[in-house]
Amino acid sequence: MRGSEPPEEDDSPAADPIAVAREIALRQLTVRARSRGELAKTLARKQVPDEVSTIVLDRLTEVGLIDDAIFARDWLAAGERRQRSRRVLLAELAEKGVDREVAEEAAAELDGERDYQVARAYAERKAAGLARVESQARYRRLAGALARRGFPASVVAQVTREVLAELGEAEDVQPTEWD
């Protein structure tokens, strides 16, 4: 019977748990940059022992293949292109296992007006698609879209008013729930 034979012991890399863990981590890193937390979760999911995982992750950090600070800065920069708020991006970094202090340091490097600028660009694009909608509904939809992207209420209200004012609708809208 095929399945009843005991596995042969050999000196192949697959027999070495550190080599297996290193291979898993490197394969993940070739797809895209990963945080240490993401790699630790992947290794745990692949049933790599914690002590082996720690050894491999420490070595990858030592040689510079894992750097949560760089990962956080890159993630925040990519988030700007995806038009996400600072708050949403910080939550995504926490979900990816980046330490809160590291994420906050990376976010501190962002321009203070960033949320406003990103919200404004998104709102202008979104408002163009709402041209045929009644003005009250347009206000609600635009404000809701910005809020769902995680922008602060003050930014949502300001940007929504400004964008709709440029469309000549500021007088028609009563934004009581946002002001």
C-alpha positions in Angstrom: 0.0 0.0 0.0 1.2 3.4 -0.9 0.2 5.4 2.2 1.5 3.0 4.8 5.2 3.5 4.1 7.0 5.7 6.7 8.5 8.9 5.3 12.1 8.6 4.5 14.4 10.8 6.5 16.8 12.9 4.4 18.8 16.0 4.5 16.7 17.9 2.0 15.7 21.5 2.8 12.1 20.3 3.2 13.1 18.3 6.3 14.5 21.5 7.9 11.6 23.5 9.5 13.6 26.7 9.4 14.2 26.3 5.7 10.5 25.5 5.1 9.5 28.6 7.1 12.0 30.8 5.3 10.7 29.5 1.9 7.1 30.3 2.9 8.0 33.8 4.1 10.2 34.5 1.0 7.4 33.3 -1.3 5.0 35.7 0.4 7.5 38.6 0.1 7.9 38.0 -3.6 4.2 38.7 -4.1 4.2 42.1 -2.2 5.7 43.7 0.8 4.4 42.3 4.1 4.4 43.3 7.7 6.0 41.1 10.3 2.5 40.4 11.7 1.2 39.3 8.3 4.1 36.9 7.9 3.7 35.6 11.4 0.0 34.8 10.8 0.8 33.1 7.5 3.5 30.9 9.2 1.1 30.1 12.0 -1.6 29.1 9.5 0.9 26.8 7.8 1.5 25.2 11.2 5.1 26.5 11.6 6.1 26.3 15.3 6.3 29.7 17.0 10.0 29.4 17.9 10.9 28.6 14.2 8.7 31.4 13.0 10.5 33.9 15.4 13.9 32.7 14.2 13.0 33.2 10.5 11.3 36.5 11.0 14.1 37.9 13.1 16.6 36.9 10.4 14.5 38.5 7.7 14.2 41.7 9.7 17.9 41.7 10.3 18.7 41.5 6.6 16.1 44.2 5.8 13.5 42.1 4.0 10.9 42.9 6.7 10.6 46.5 7.9 7.3 47.5 9.4 8.1 51.3 9.3 8.8 51.2 5.6 5.8 48.9 5.1 3.6 51.4 6.9 4.8 54.4 4.9 4.3 52.6 1.7 0.8 51.4 2.7 -0.2 55.0 3.6 1.1 56.3 0.3 -0.8 53.6 -1.6 -3.9 54.5 0.5 -3.7 58.0 -0.8 -4.0 56.7 -4.3 -6.9 54.5 -3.2 -8.5 57.6 -1.7 -8.8 56.3 1.9 -8.8 58.5 5.0 -5.9 58.4 7.5 -8.2 56.7 10.1 -9.1 53.9 7.7 -5.4 53.4 6.7 -4.3 53.2 10.4 -7.0 50.6 11.0 -5.8 48.6 8.0 -2.2 48.7 9.3 -3.4 47.5 12.7 -5.2 44.6 10.9 -2.0 43.8 9.1 -0.1 43.5 12.5 1.8 46.7 12.3 2.5 48.1 15.8 0.4 51.2 16.6 3.4 53.4 17.4 5.1 52.5 14.1 1.9 53.2 12.2 1.4 56.5 14.0 5.0 57.6 13.3 4.4 56.9 9.6 1.1 58.7 9.6 2.7 61.7 11.3 4.9 62.2 8.2 1.7 62.7 6.2 0.6 66.2 5.3 -2.0 67.5 7.7 -4.2 68.6 4.8 -4.0 65.2 3.2 -7.5 64.0 4.3 -9.1 67.2 3.0 -7.2 66.9 -0.4 -8.0 63.2 -0.8 -11.7 63.7 0.2 -11.9 66.7 -2.2 -10.6 64.7 -5.2 -12.9 61.8 -4.4 -15.9 64.1 -4.0 -15.3 65.9 -7.3 -15.2 62.6 -9.1 -18.2 61.2 -7.3 -20.3 64.4 -7.8 -19.9 64.1 -11.5 -21.7 60.8 -11.4 -24.6 62.3 -9.4 -25.6 65.0 -11.9 -29.1 63.7 -12.5 -29.9 63.1 -8.8 -32.1 65.6 -6.8 -29.9 68.0 -4.8 -30.9 66.8 -1.3 -30.2 63.2 -2.3 -27.0 64.3 -4.0 -25.8 65.9 -0.7 -26.7 62.7 1.3 -25.1 60.4 -1.2 -21.9 62.4 -1.5 -21.6 62.9 2.3 -22.3 59.2 2.8 -19.7 58.1 0.3 -17.1 60.3 2.0 -18.1 59.1 5.5 -17.9 55.4 4.4 -14.3 56.1 3.3 -13.5 57.1 6.9 -13.1 60.9 6.6 -13.9 62.9 9.7 -17.3 64.6 9.8 -15.8 68.1 9.6 -14.0 67.2 6.4 -17.1 65.5 5.0 -19.3 68.5 5.7 -16.8 71.0 4.3 -15.9 69.1 1.2 -19.5 68.3 0.4 -20.6 71.9 0.7 -17.7 73.1 -1.4 -18.2 70.6 -4.2 -21.9 71.2 -4.4 -21.4 74.9 -4.2 -19.2 74.7 -7.3 -22.1 72.9 -9.0 -24.3 75.8 -8.0 -26.4 73.9 -5.5 -25.2 75.2 -2.1 -28.3 77.2 -1.5 -30.7 74.3 -2.1 -29.1 72.0 0.5 -29.8 72.1 4.2 -26.9 70.0 5.7 -28.3 69.8 9.3 -27.0 66.4 10.1 -23.4 67.3 9.3 -23.0 70.8 10.7 
